[in-house]
Amino acid sequence: MRVLIFSIITVFGICGCSNTWHGVKEDTNSGVEWTKDKVNDGATWVKDKTE
């Protein structure tokens, strides 16, 4: 009985960590894309003002 309960808890823990890790990777990728867009917008603004 203990082994069964421990196994169930372990499976849920692994699934939860997997989902969390996927979310972290997705959020990080979104943050990188957002930063690239903002840097590009700033560079375009500077280019327009200096020409």
PDBQT receptor file of N, H, CA, C and O in Angstrom, charges set to zero:
ATOM      1  N   MET A   1       0.824  -1.192   0.000  1.00  0.00    +0.000 N 
ATOM      2  CA  MET A   1       0.000   0.000   0.000  1.00  0.00    +0.000 C 
ATOM      3  C   MET A   1       0.869   1.257   0.000  1.00  0.00    +0.000 C 
ATOM      4  O   MET A   1       0.576   2.216  -0.713  1.00  0.00    +0.000 OA
ATOM      5  N   ARG A   2       1.932   1.251   0.795  1.00  0.00    +0.000 N 
ATOM      6  H   ARG A   2       2.170   0.472   1.374  1.00  0.00    +0.000 HD
ATOM      7  CA  ARG A   2       2.829   2.404   0.824  1.00  0.00    +0.000 C 
ATOM      8  C   ARG A   2       3.482   2.622  -0.527  1.00  0.00    +0.000 C 
ATOM      9  O   ARG A   2       3.631   3.754  -0.986  1.00  0.00    +0.000 OA
ATOM     10  N   VAL A   3       3.870   1.525  -1.157  1.00  0.00    +0.000 N 
ATOM     11  H   VAL A   3       3.749   0.605  -0.784  1.00  0.00    +0.000 HD
ATOM     12  CA  VAL A   3       4.535   1.628  -2.453  1.00  0.00    +0.000 C 
ATOM     13  C   VAL A   3       3.578   2.227  -3.485  1.00  0.00    +0.000 C 
ATOM     14  O   VAL A   3       3.987   3.047  -4.307  1.00  0.00    +0.000 OA
ATOM     15  N   LEU A   4       2.331   1.827  -3.445  1.00  0.00    +0.000 N 
ATOM     16  H   LEU A   4       2.000   1.160  -2.777  1.00  0.00    +0.000 HD
ATOM     17  CA  LEU A   4       1.334   2.345  -4.383  1.00  0.00    +0.000 C 
ATOM     18  C   LEU A   4       1.140   3.851  -4.185  1.00  0.00    +0.000 C 
ATOM     19  O   LEU A   4       1.134   4.611  -5.154  1.00  0.00    +0.000 OA
ATOM     20  N   ILE A   5       0.986   4.270  -2.956  1.00  0.00    +0.000 N 
ATOM     21  H   ILE A   5       0.991   3.653  -2.169  1.00  0.00    +0.000 HD
ATOM     22  CA  ILE A   5       0.804   5.694  -2.661  1.00  0.00    +0.000 C 
ATOM     23  C   ILE A   5       2.048   6.480  -3.061  1.00  0.00    +0.000 C 
ATOM     24  O   ILE A   5       1.941   7.544  -3.670  1.00  0.00    +0.000 OA
ATOM     25  N   PHE A   6       3.215   5.966  -2.725  1.00  0.00    +0.000 N 
ATOM     26  H   PHE A   6       3.302   5.101  -2.230  1.00  0.00    +0.000 HD
ATOM     27  CA  PHE A   6       4.461   6.628  -3.098  1.00  0.00    +0.000 C 
ATOM     28  C   PHE A   6       4.588   6.734  -4.613  1.00  0.00    +0.000 C 
ATOM     29  O   PHE A   6       5.029   7.761  -5.129  1.00  0.00    +0.000 OA
ATOM     30  N   SER A   7       4.206   5.685  -5.325  1.00  0.00    +0.000 N 
ATOM     31  H   SER A   7       3.848   4.851  -4.906  1.00  0.00    +0.000 HD
ATOM     32  CA  SER A   7       4.278   5.688  -6.788  1.00  0.00    +0.000 C 
ATOM     33  C   SER A   7       3.344   6.735  -7.385  1.00  0.00    +0.000 C 
ATOM     34  O   SER A   7       3.717   7.453  -8.313  1.00  0.00    +0.000 OA
ATOM     35  N   ILE A   8       2.142   6.817  -6.855  1.00  0.00    +0.000 N 
ATOM     36  H   ILE A   8       1.839   6.234  -6.102  1.00  0.00    +0.000 HD
ATOM     37  CA  ILE A   8       1.176   7.803  -7.355  1.00  0.00    +0.000 C 
ATOM     38  C   ILE A   8       1.684   9.220  -7.111  1.00  0.00    +0.000 C 
ATOM     39  O   ILE A   8       1.615  10.069  -8.000  1.00  0.00    +0.000 OA
ATOM     40  N   ILE A   9       2.187   9.472  -5.923  1.00  0.00    +0.000 N 
ATOM     41  H   ILE A   9       2.243   8.782  -5.202  1.00  0.00    +0.000 HD
ATOM     42  CA  ILE A   9       2.725  10.800  -5.606  1.00  0.00    +0.000 C 
ATOM     43  C   ILE A   9       3.903  11.134  -6.517  1.00  0.00    +0.000 C 
ATOM     44  O   ILE A   9       4.018  12.263  -6.996  1.00  0.00    +0.000 OA
ATOM     45  N   THR A  10       4.769  10.169  -6.755  1.00  0.00    +0.000 N 
ATOM     46  H   THR A  10       4.676   9.252  -6.366  1.00  0.00    +0.000 HD
ATOM     47  CA  THR A  10       5.924  10.382  -7.626  1.00  0.00    +0.000 C 
ATOM     48  C   THR A  10       5.487  10.710  -9.049  1.00  0.00    +0.000 C 
ATOM     49  O   THR A  10       6.028  11.625  -9.669  1.00  0.00    +0.000 OA
ATOM     50  N   VAL A  11       4.520   9.977  -9.566  1.00  0.00    +0.000 N 
ATOM     51  H   VAL A  11       4.079   9.233  -9.063  1.00  0.00    +0.000 HD
ATOM     52  CA  VAL A  11       4.032  10.227 -10.931  1.00  0.00    +0.000 C 
ATOM     53  C   VAL A  11       3.441  11.631 -11.037  1.00  0.00    +0.000 C 
ATOM     54  O   VAL A  11       3.730  12.354 -11.991  1.00  0.00    +0.000 OA
ATOM     55  N   PHE A  12       2.617  12.021 -10.064  1.00  0.00    +0.000 N 
ATOM     56  H   PHE A  12       2.382  11.434  -9.290  1.00  0.00    +0.000 HD
ATOM     57  CA  PHE A  12       2.048  13.369 -10.098  1.00  0.00    +0.000 C 
ATOM     58  C   PHE A  12       3.135  14.429  -9.956  1.00  0.00    +0.000 C 
ATOM     59  O   PHE A  12       3.049  15.487 -10.581  1.00  0.00    +0.000 OA
ATOM     60  N   GLY A  13       4.142  14.165  -9.153  1.00  0.00    +0.000 N 
ATOM     61  H   GLY A  13       4.212  13.307  -8.646  1.00  0.00    +0.000 HD
ATOM     62  CA  GLY A  13       5.247  15.111  -9.008  1.00  0.00    +0.000 C 
ATOM     63  C   GLY A  13       6.017  15.294 -10.297  1.00  0.00    +0.000 C 
ATOM     64  O   GLY A  13       6.361  16.416 -10.669  1.00  0.00    +0.000 OA
ATOM     65  N   ILE A  14       6.288  14.200 -10.975  1.00  0.00    +0.000 N 
ATOM     66  H   ILE A  14       6.008  13.289 -10.673  1.00  0.00    +0.000 HD
ATOM     67  CA  ILE A  14       7.024  14.276 -12.241  1.00  0.00    +0.000 C 
ATOM     68  C   ILE A  14       6.190  15.016 -13.287  1.00  0.00    +0.000 C 
ATOM     69  O   ILE A  14       6.721  15.854 -14.016  1.00  0.00    +0.000 OA
ATOM     70  N   CYS A  15       4.914  14.722 -13.367  1.00  0.00    +0.000 N 
ATOM     71  H   CYS A  15       4.483  14.042 -12.775  1.00  0.00    +0.000 HD
ATOM     72  CA  CYS A  15       4.044  15.404 -14.340  1.00  0.00    +0.000 C 
ATOM     73  C   CYS A  15       3.948  16.893 -14.029  1.00  0.00    +0.000 C 
ATOM     74  O   CYS A  15       3.974  17.723 -14.937  1.00  0.00    +0.000 OA
ATOM     75  N   GLY A  16       3.839  17.226 -12.764  1.00  0.00    +0.000 N 
ATOM     76  H   GLY A  16       3.818  16.552 -12.026  1.00  0.00    +0.000 HD
ATOM     77  CA  GLY A  16       3.765  18.636 -12.375  1.00  0.00    +0.000 C 
ATOM     78  C   GLY A  16       5.040  19.377 -12.701  1.00  0.00    +0.000 C 
ATOM     79  O   GLY A  16       4.993  20.503 -13.196  1.00  0.00    +0.000 OA
ATOM     80  N   CYS A  17       6.180  18.765 -12.430  1.00  0.00    +0.000 N 
ATOM     81  H   CYS A  17       6.218  17.850 -12.028  1.00  0.00    +0.000 HD
ATOM     82  CA  CYS A  17       7.458  19.401 -12.743  1.00  0.00    +0.000 C 
ATOM     83  C   CYS A  17       7.639  19.536 -14.246  1.00  0.00    +0.000 C 
ATOM     84  O   CYS A  17       8.187  20.531 -14.722  1.00  0.00    +0.000 OA
ATOM     85  N   SER A  18       7.187  18.553 -14.983  1.00  0.00    +0.000 N 
ATOM     86  H   SER A  18       6.742  17.745 -14.596  1.00  0.00    +0.000 HD
ATOM     87  CA  SER A  18       7.293  18.605 -16.440  1.00  0.00    +0.000 C 
ATOM     88  C   SER A  18       6.476  19.764 -16.988  1.00  0.00    +0.000 C 
ATOM     89  O   SER A  18       6.950  20.511 -17.844  1.00  0.00    +0.000 OA
ATOM     90  N   ASN A  19       5.260  19.916 -16.501  1.00  0.00    +0.000 N 
ATOM     91  H   ASN A  19       4.876  19.309 -15.806  1.00  0.00    +0.000 HD
ATOM     92  CA  ASN A  19       4.411  21.014 -16.963  1.00  0.00    +0.000 C 
ATOM     93  C   ASN A  19       4.989  22.361 -16.562  1.00  0.00    +0.000 C 
ATOM     94  O   ASN A  19       4.952  23.310 -17.346  1.00  0.00    +0.000 OA
ATOM     95  N   THR A  20       5.518  22.453 -15.364  1.00  0.00    +0.000 N 
ATOM     96  H   THR A  20       5.549  21.682 -14.728  1.00  0.00    +0.000 HD
ATOM     97  CA  THR A  20       6.116  23.702 -14.907  1.00  0.00    +0.000 C 
ATOM     98  C   THR A  20       7.329  24.046 -15.754  1.00  0.00    +0.000 C 
ATOM     99  O   THR A  20       7.496  25.200 -16.150  1.00  0.00    +0.000 OA
ATOM    100  N   TRP A  21       8.172  23.076 -16.038  1.00  0.00    +0.000 N 
ATOM    101  H   TRP A  21       8.036  22.139 -15.717  1.00  0.00    +0.000 HD
ATOM    102  CA  TRP A  21       9.371  23.319 -16.837  1.00  0.00    +0.000 C 
ATOM    103  C   TRP A  21       8.982  23.773 -18.234  1.00  0.00    +0.000 C 
ATOM    104  O   TRP A  21       9.617  24.669 -18.791  1.00  0.00    +0.000 OA
ATOM    105  N   HIS A  22       7.946  23.167 -18.811  1.00  0.00    +0.000 N 
ATOM    106  H   HIS A  22       7.430  22.439 -18.359  1.00  0.00    +0.000 HD
ATOM    107  CA  HIS A  22       7.476  23.580 -20.135  1.00  0.00    +0.000 C 
ATOM    108  C   HIS A  22       7.015  25.037 -20.087  1.00  0.00    +0.000 C 
ATOM    109  O   HIS A  22       7.302  25.808 -21.003  1.00  0.00    +0.000 OA
ATOM    110  N   GLY A  23       6.314  25.411 -19.041  1.00  0.00    +0.000 N 
ATOM    111  H   GLY A  23       6.081  24.785 -18.297  1.00  0.00    +0.000 HD
ATOM    112  CA  GLY A  23       5.857  26.795 -18.891  1.00  0.00    +0.000 C 
ATOM    113  C   GLY A  23       7.008  27.767 -18.744  1.00  0.00    +0.000 C 
ATOM    114  O   GLY A  23       6.974  28.862 -19.305  1.00  0.00    +0.000 OA
ATOM    115  N   VAL A  24       8.031  27.378 -17.991  1.00  0.00    +0.000 N 
ATOM    116  H   VAL A  24       8.058  26.488 -17.535  1.00  0.00    +0.000 HD
ATOM    117  CA  VAL A  24       9.202  28.239 -17.817  1.00  0.00    +0.000 C 
ATOM    118  C   VAL A  24       9.897  28.449 -19.155  1.00  0.00    +0.000 C 
ATOM    119  O   VAL A  24      10.268  29.574 -19.490  1.00  0.00    +0.000 OA
ATOM    120  N   LYS A  25      10.077  27.383 -19.921  1.00  0.00    +0.000 N 
ATOM    121  H   LYS A  25       9.775  26.469 -19.649  1.00  0.00    +0.000 HD
ATOM    122  CA  LYS A  25      10.728  27.510 -21.229  1.00  0.00    +0.000 C 
ATOM    123  C   LYS A  25       9.904  28.397 -22.159  1.00  0.00    +0.000 C 
ATOM    124  O   LYS A  25      10.460  29.224 -22.881  1.00  0.00    +0.000 OA
ATOM    125  N   GLU A  26       8.592  28.229 -22.143  1.00  0.00    +0.000 N 
ATOM    126  H   GLU A  26       8.140  27.557 -21.556  1.00  0.00    +0.000 HD
ATOM    127  CA  GLU A  26       7.725  29.032 -23.014  1.00  0.00    +0.000 C 
ATOM    128  C   GLU A  26       7.771  30.507 -22.614  1.00  0.00    +0.000 C 
ATOM    129  O   GLU A  26       7.865  31.379 -23.478  1.00  0.00    +0.000 OA
ATOM    130  N   ASP A  27       7.707  30.792 -21.310  1.00  0.00    +0.000 N 
ATOM    131  H   ASP A  27       7.631  30.084 -20.608  1.00  0.00    +0.000 HD
ATOM    132  CA  ASP A  27       7.762  32.174 -20.842  1.00  0.00    +0.000 C 
ATOM    133  C   ASP A  27       9.099  32.821 -21.165  1.00  0.00    +0.000 C 
ATOM    134  O   ASP A  27       9.151  33.991 -21.542  1.00  0.00    +0.000 OA
ATOM    135  N   THR A  28      10.182  32.061 -21.019  1.00  0.00    +0.000 N 
ATOM    136  H   THR A  28      10.140  31.110 -20.712  1.00  0.00    +0.000 HD
ATOM    137  CA  THR A  28      11.503  32.593 -21.328  1.00  0.00    +0.000 C 
ATOM    138  C   THR A  28      11.609  32.920 -22.807  1.00  0.00    +0.000 C 
ATOM    139  O   THR A  28      12.141  33.968 -23.175  1.00  0.00    +0.000 OA
ATOM    140  N   ASN A  29      11.113  32.041 -23.651  1.00  0.00    +0.000 N 
ATOM    141  H   ASN A  29      10.681  31.190 -23.353  1.00  0.00    +0.000 HD
ATOM    142  CA  ASN A  29      11.144  32.290 -25.091  1.00  0.00    +0.000 C 
ATOM    143  C   ASN A  29      10.318  33.527 -25.431  1.00  0.00    +0.000 C 
ATOM    144  O   ASN A  29      10.738  34.342 -26.253  1.00  0.00    +0.000 OA
ATOM    145  N   SER A  30       9.163  33.675 -24.817  1.00  0.00    +0.000 N 
ATOM    146  H   SER A  30       8.822  33.014 -24.149  1.00  0.00    +0.000 HD
ATOM    147  CA  SER A  30       8.323  34.849 -25.062  1.00  0.00    +0.000 C 
ATOM    148  C   SER A  30       9.027  36.123 -24.601  1.00  0.00    +0.000 C 
ATOM    149  O   SER A  30       8.951  37.154 -25.269  1.00  0.00    +0.000 OA
ATOM    150  N   GLY A  31       9.703  36.053 -23.473  1.00  0.00    +0.000 N 
ATOM    151  H   GLY A  31       9.764  35.216 -22.930  1.00  0.00    +0.000 HD
ATOM    152  CA  GLY A  31      10.444  37.204 -22.970  1.00  0.00    +0.000 C 
ATOM    153  C   GLY A  31      11.576  37.604 -23.890  1.00  0.00    +0.000 C 
ATOM    154  O   GLY A  31      11.820  38.793 -24.100  1.00  0.00    +0.000 OA
ATOM    155  N   VAL A  32      12.265  36.629 -24.437  1.00  0.00    +0.000 N 
ATOM    156  H   VAL A  32      12.067  35.664 -24.267  1.00  0.00    +0.000 HD
ATOM    157  CA  VAL A  32      13.360  36.913 -25.366  1.00  0.00    +0.000 C 
ATOM    158  C   VAL A  32      12.816  37.591 -26.614  1.00  0.00    +0.000 C 
ATOM    159  O   VAL A  32      13.390  38.574 -27.084  1.00  0.00    +0.000 OA
ATOM    160  N   GLU A  33      11.721  37.082 -27.154  1.00  0.00    +0.000 N 
ATOM    161  H   GLU A  33      11.255  36.284 -26.773  1.00  0.00    +0.000 HD
ATOM    162  CA  GLU A  33      11.127  37.686 -28.357  1.00  0.00    +0.000 C 
ATOM    163  C   GLU A  33      10.646  39.103 -28.066  1.00  0.00    +0.000 C 
ATOM    164  O   GLU A  33      10.816  39.992 -28.900  1.00  0.00    +0.000 OA
ATOM    165  N   TRP A  34      10.050  39.330 -26.900  1.00  0.00    +0.000 N 
ATOM    166  H   TRP A  34       9.911  38.608 -26.222  1.00  0.00    +0.000 HD
ATOM    167  CA  TRP A  34       9.584  40.661 -26.525  1.00  0.00    +0.000 C 
ATOM    168  C   TRP A  34      10.759  41.620 -26.437  1.00  0.00    +0.000 C 
ATOM    169  O   TRP A  34      10.674  42.752 -26.912  1.00  0.00    +0.000 OA
ATOM    170  N   THR A  35      11.865  41.171 -25.827  1.00  0.00    +0.000 N 
ATOM    171  H   THR A  35      11.933  40.251 -25.441  1.00  0.00    +0.000 HD
ATOM    172  CA  THR A  35      13.048  42.014 -25.697  1.00  0.00    +0.000 C 
ATOM    173  C   THR A  35      13.630  42.341 -27.063  1.00  0.00    +0.000 C 
ATOM    174  O   THR A  35      14.008  43.485 -27.312  1.00  0.00    +0.000 OA
ATOM    175  N   LYS A  36      13.709  41.361 -27.949  1.00  0.00    +0.000 N 
ATOM    176  H   LYS A  36      13.402  40.431 -27.747  1.00  0.00    +0.000 HD
ATOM    177  CA  LYS A  36      14.219  41.609 -29.303  1.00  0.00    +0.000 C 
ATOM    178  C   LYS A  36      13.367  42.652 -30.013  1.00  0.00    +0.000 C 
ATOM    179  O   LYS A  36      13.897  43.546 -30.673  1.00  0.00    +0.000 OA
ATOM    180  N   ASP A  37      12.054  42.541 -29.881  1.00  0.00    +0.000 N 
ATOM    181  H   ASP A  37      11.623  41.814 -29.345  1.00  0.00    +0.000 HD
ATOM    182  CA  ASP A  37      11.162  43.508 -30.526  1.00  0.00    +0.000 C 
ATOM    183  C   ASP A  37      11.379  44.911 -29.969  1.00  0.00    +0.000 C 
ATOM    184  O   ASP A  37      11.426  45.877 -30.730  1.00  0.00    +0.000 OA
ATOM    185  N   LYS A  38      11.509  45.030 -28.666  1.00  0.00    +0.000 N 
ATOM    186  H   LYS A  38      11.471  44.245 -28.048  1.00  0.00    +0.000 HD
ATOM    187  CA  LYS A  38      11.703  46.345 -28.051  1.00  0.00    +0.000 C 
ATOM    188  C   LYS A  38      13.044  46.950 -28.448  1.00  0.00    +0.000 C 
ATOM    189  O   LYS A  38      13.116  48.148 -28.722  1.00  0.00    +0.000 OA
ATOM    190  N   VAL A  39      14.102  46.154 -28.485  1.00  0.00    +0.000 N 
ATOM    191  H   VAL A  39      14.044  45.181 -28.263  1.00  0.00    +0.000 HD
ATOM    192  CA  VAL A  39      15.414  46.654 -28.900  1.00  0.00    +0.000 C 
ATOM    193  C   VAL A  39      15.355  47.095 -30.358  1.00  0.00    +0.000 C 
ATOM    194  O   VAL A  39      15.899  48.140 -30.713  1.00  0.00    +0.000 OA
ATOM    195  N   ASN A  40      14.703  46.309 -31.198  1.00  0.00    +0.000 N 
ATOM    196  H   ASN A  40      14.261  45.460 -30.909  1.00  0.00    +0.000 HD
ATOM    197  CA  ASN A  40      14.574  46.659 -32.610  1.00  0.00    +0.000 C 
ATOM    198  C   ASN A  40      13.772  47.951 -32.779  1.00  0.00    +0.000 C 
ATOM    199  O   ASN A  40      14.133  48.801 -33.593  1.00  0.00    +0.000 OA
ATOM    200  N   ASP A  41      12.695  48.101 -32.020  1.00  0.00    +0.000 N 
ATOM    201  H   ASP A  41      12.402  47.410 -31.358  1.00  0.00    +0.000 HD
ATOM    202  CA  ASP A  41      11.905  49.334 -32.082  1.00  0.00    +0.000 C 
ATOM    203  C   ASP A  41      12.736  50.541 -31.658  1.00  0.00    +0.000 C 
ATOM    204  O   ASP A  41      12.658  51.600 -32.281  1.00  0.00    +0.000 OA
ATOM    205  N   GLY A  42      13.526  50.385 -30.606  1.00  0.00    +0.000 N 
ATOM    206  H   GLY A  42      13.590  49.524 -30.100  1.00  0.00    +0.000 HD
ATOM    207  CA  GLY A  42      14.385  51.475 -30.144  1.00  0.00    +0.000 C 
ATOM    208  C   GLY A  42      15.441  51.833 -31.170  1.00  0.00    +0.000 C 
ATOM    209  O   GLY A  42      15.705  53.013 -31.401  1.00  0.00    +0.000 OA
ATOM    210  N   ALA A  43      16.043  50.841 -31.784  1.00  0.00    +0.000 N 
ATOM    211  H   ALA A  43      15.828  49.883 -31.597  1.00  0.00    +0.000 HD
ATOM    212  CA  ALA A  43      17.062  51.097 -32.799  1.00  0.00    +0.000 C 
ATOM    213  C   ALA A  43      16.451  51.780 -34.018  1.00  0.00    +0.000 C 
ATOM    214  O   ALA A  43      17.071  52.664 -34.610  1.00  0.00    +0.000 OA
ATOM    215  N   THR A  44      15.255  51.381 -34.389  1.00  0.00    +0.000 N 
ATOM    216  H   THR A  44      14.751  50.664 -33.907  1.00  0.00    +0.000 HD
ATOM    217  CA  THR A  44      14.569  52.021 -35.518  1.00  0.00    +0.000 C 
ATOM    218  C   THR A  44      14.254  53.474 -35.198  1.00  0.00    +0.000 C 
ATOM    219  O   THR A  44      14.402  54.344 -36.056  1.00  0.00    +0.000 OA
ATOM    220  N   TRP A  45      13.825  53.739 -33.984  1.00  0.00    +0.000 N 
ATOM    221  H   TRP A  45      13.705  53.032 -33.288  1.00  0.00    +0.000 HD
ATOM    222  CA  TRP A  45      13.521  55.104 -33.566  1.00  0.00    +0.000 C 
ATOM    223  C   TRP A  45      14.773  55.972 -33.619  1.00  0.00    +0.000 C 
ATOM    224  O   TRP A  45      14.728  57.094 -34.122  1.00  0.00    +0.000 OA
ATOM    225  N   VAL A  46      15.888  55.461 -33.104  1.00  0.00    +0.000 N 
ATOM    226  H   VAL A  46      15.924  54.548 -32.696  1.00  0.00    +0.000 HD
ATOM    227  CA  VAL A  46      17.149  56.210 -33.128  1.00  0.00    +0.000 C 
ATOM    228  C   VAL A  46      17.582  56.454 -34.568  1.00  0.00    +0.000 C 
ATOM    229  O   VAL A  46      18.025  57.552 -34.906  1.00  0.00    +0.000 OA
ATOM    230  N   LYS A  47      17.457  55.449 -35.410  1.00  0.00    +0.000 N 
ATOM    231  H   LYS A  47      17.097  54.557 -35.135  1.00  0.00    +0.000 HD
ATOM    232  CA  LYS A  47      17.836  55.593 -36.823  1.00  0.00    +0.000 C 
ATOM    233  C   LYS A  47      16.996  56.678 -37.496  1.00  0.00    +0.000 C 
ATOM    234  O   LYS A  47      17.524  57.501 -38.243  1.00  0.00    +0.000 OA
ATOM    235  N   ASP A  48      15.685  56.678 -37.230  1.00  0.00    +0.000 N 
ATOM    236  H   ASP A  48      15.256  56.009 -36.623  1.00  0.00    +0.000 HD
ATOM    237  CA  ASP A  48      14.808  57.692 -37.826  1.00  0.00    +0.000 C 
ATOM    238  C   ASP A  48      15.159  59.094 -37.340  1.00  0.00    +0.000 C 
ATOM    239  O   ASP A  48      15.104  60.049 -38.115  1.00  0.00    +0.000 OA
ATOM    240  N   LYS A  49      15.516  59.224 -36.081  1.00  0.00    +0.000 N 
ATOM    241  H   LYS A  49      15.561  58.448 -35.452  1.00  0.00    +0.000 HD
ATOM    242  CA  LYS A  49      15.825  60.542 -35.515  1.00  0.00    +0.000 C 
ATOM    243  C   LYS A  49      17.187  61.058 -35.966  1.00  0.00    +0.000 C 
ATOM    244  O   LYS A  49      17.397  62.270 -36.010  1.00  0.00    +0.000 OA
ATOM    245  N   THR A  50      18.108  60.173 -36.298  1.00  0.00    +0.000 N 
ATOM    246  H   THR A  50      17.938  59.189 -36.262  1.00  0.00    +0.000 HD
ATOM    247  CA  THR A  50      19.452  60.616 -36.673  1.00  0.00    +0.000 C 
ATOM    248  C   THR A  50      19.622  60.793 -38.174  1.00  0.00    +0.000 C 
ATOM    249  O   THR A  50      20.646  61.309 -38.622  1.00  0.00    +0.000 OA
ATOM    250  N   GLU A  51      18.638  60.376 -38.954  1.00  0.00    +0.000 N 
ATOM    251  H   GLU A  51      17.806  59.957 -38.590  1.00  0.00    +0.000 HD
ATOM    252  CA  GLU A  51      18.765  60.547 -40.411  1.00  0.00    +0.000 C 
ATOM    253  C   GLU A  51      18.107  61.812 -40.871  1.00  0.00    +0.000 C 
ATOM    254  O   GLU A  51      18.117  62.115 -42.064  1.00  0.00    +0.000 OA
TER     255      GLU A  51
